[in-house]
Amino acid sequence: MLTGQRIILGVTGGIAAYKTVLLCRLFVKAGASVRVILTEAAKQFVTPVTLQTVTGNQVYDELFIASNRYTVEHVGLAQEADIFIIAPATANTIGKIANGIADNLLTTTIMATTCPILLAPAMNTQMYENPLQKENLAKLSSLGYKIVGPEQGELACGDSGRGRMSSPEDIFTEAVNLLHKDKPWRGRRVLITAGPTQEALDPIRFLTNHSSGKMGYALAEAALELGATVTLVSGPVKLTPPTGVTIISVITAQQMYDAVLACFDNVDVVIKAAAVADYRPATTSEQKMKKSDDDMTLALIRTPDILAQLGQRKQQQLLIGFAAETDNLREHALGKLKQKNLDLIVANDILQEGAGFNVDTNIVRFFFRDGRERQLEKLTKREVAHELLETIDELYTKK
Ligand code: PMT
């Protein structure tokens, strides 16, 4: 999601400095390159070696600059950065920046930067509420600095109130929003479902299918890359959700129904790539079902058809379904498009090699509401995801 993005993370001296290890990991996992500048006080809370290890990059501190011939390297870094974050930002550093004081490596470097700056203040409640501190923060905000947090809660000093640094996840999301502010899908809310559902027979056995979640997760990743706000409702899969999505993990079709319906009113686009069980056992045994010499007949009952339900409730949303077929692909896909009131259905013949379940590629055909069709060649699921989002974008702008 952040491939090629260059981030400078300034860490100042507060207890929350230890959380920057996780923050760095989130950025690195998302593909960004992170350079850390540590103040001397910050080193009391987190070590250069730790941050160097998680970022894979040299950490900049006063010592580094003193021993390095190229003392202006940090200025070059500041000018190349896509975003400059200070987390935690202490009252001291906020005050210095607001008043043009540049007396250490971090405050000097920030003066030389022209990229967006994000501050994550963290301090004791009384310090946060101090009028001088508030004035400094307001001044920076009026100059275009973005502020995330601080949050309300229990503080390291034992007090309770506003002053706790925002979570690494929230800082990450805020940074992504800033980095993506010119992206085409920014502000668009997308709900994606992925993976199978599992319908329990007893504590050990369940009915399910071969969905790996790869198609849905590729869609979530592609939507994030375009700057969308993504909620991913996922059945049980072995994949790691892309950093930056809101993940809702479910197991059964009923749970997926509940999660999707709860989000539906607040989204603009829904893409249902999940392979939802159409039936579940009529009863689920609380104990392991014992075998006997007789054959067994299982009674199955219908699960809710989530997509059909969304089709009935549709307002502003664009509704995209998938159709997994083994025969009469066109006829079945068109039937589902109509019956579920969709804007577009993506059909895959799961018997074709390189298509459908649990492979990295797919071969799909788009069927539109207005009767158009478009066959795509064999592509990676990532490429299919991008093609589909481009197509949805056209539908969206025509609305
Ligand atoms: O996960 P992968 O291994 O990457 O595999 C990808 C995939 C094959 C699962 C994917 O490409 C795909 O085809 N997903 C839809 C599978 C499916 O359940 O198709 P269907 O034809 O049975 O259902 C039609 C549509 O109705 C689907 O969008 C489905 O999510 C939805 N549905 C189905 C049943 C149900 N009870 N509720 C639903 O919302």
Residues whose N, C-alpha, C, O or C-beta is under 5 A from the ligand:
A	BS01	PMT	G195 H210 S211 S212 G213 K214 M215 K272 A273 A274 A275 V276 A277 D278 T303 P304 D305 I306 L307 G321 F322 A323 A324 N348 G356 F357 N358 V359
